[in-house]
Amino acid sequence: MREIFPNVYKIKNQFATQSIAPGVRVYDEKIIKQNSREFRIWNPEKSKLCAAIHNGLKHMPIKPGSNVLYLGAAQGTTASHISDIITTSGLLICIDVATKPFEKLLHVAEERENIIPLLADANNPDDYSEFIEEKVDVVYQDVAQKNQAEILIKNANMHLKKNGYALMAVKARSIDVAKKPEEIFKQEIETLKKAGLIIEEVVNLAPHEKDHVLILAKKVK
Ligand SMILES: C[S@@+](CC[C@H](N)C(=O)[O-])C[C@H]1O[C@@H](n2cnc3c(N)ncnc32)[C@H](O)[C@@H]1O
């Protein structure tokens, strides 16, 4: 076992996080016990952040102690691994607009004291300002919406600290089915750049996710 980023481990050809809620499975993830520690295998077919790590993401801005705003947390699959990485010294504010996945997310949050689940629309970042006392270190977004760059920019402007990072998963088909995915990725990147974000990495998520990229951008102003 090798630690490739703080609190992210490589076990043979798989990645894993050390569970902060031992004995509790969030999805159907495999669990490995070593000495008195429990590791949850992170599935790249179910988590775009893990797919990006598999595909060579170079810089991982989410670390132990990070405060993270997660837009589109759904039932908490990726959120649970982020919760492991940041540990209880960090905080993960999870936003989702849909009630069905949110019910599952509530169960995940019950077992993990560093998750704050909020049923809200990420189009309106002011709606959850009262829960974000200090600007966050990272905004992670996976909303699969046509206006997702706009959503990210609004949230980064309001809630991301200077020198903080944004990670945005782009699903080309959610934006325009008629355009080539490469054109859409370029368009989304340009929109983020125009808003003053510096693009640091663009990782294609194939074969785990077809026609998707994960963009890592830095807020410098
Ligand atoms: C692709 S799923 C996210 C999967 C999740 N990120 C994971 O890896 O476990 C997209 C989620 O974004 C949510 N969503 C879409 N539009 C949203 C919005 N405007 N505000 C908040 N959540 C939104 C959907 O309800 C859905 O749960």
The ligand as a Gaussian input file, in Angstrom:
#p B3LYP/6-31G(d) Opt

LIG

0 1
 C      -24.167000      13.193000     -11.465000
 S      -25.060000      13.406000      -9.980000
 C      -23.790000      13.592000      -8.776000
 C      -23.069000      12.330000      -8.346000
 C      -22.188000      12.592000      -7.153000
 N      -21.390000      13.765000      -7.366000
 C      -21.235000      11.446000      -6.782000
 O      -20.128000      11.372000      -7.351000
 O      -21.563000      10.656000      -5.900000
 C      -25.647000      15.053000     -10.121000
 C      -26.364000      15.572000      -8.915000
 O      -26.478000      16.990000      -9.042000
 C      -27.694000      17.387000      -8.474000
 N      -28.035000      18.724000      -8.985000
 C      -28.384000      19.064000     -10.259000
 N      -28.628000      20.378000     -10.338000
 C      -28.410000      20.897000      -9.108000
 C      -28.511000      22.199000      -8.547000
 N      -28.869000      23.247000      -9.297000
 N      -28.237000      22.360000      -7.237000
 C      -27.876000      21.305000      -6.469000
 N      -27.776000      20.049000      -6.939000
 C      -28.038000      19.841000      -8.233000
 C      -28.666000      16.299000      -8.876000
 O      -29.805000      16.274000      -8.022000
 C      -27.795000      15.048000      -8.752000
 O      -27.943000      14.443000      -7.499000

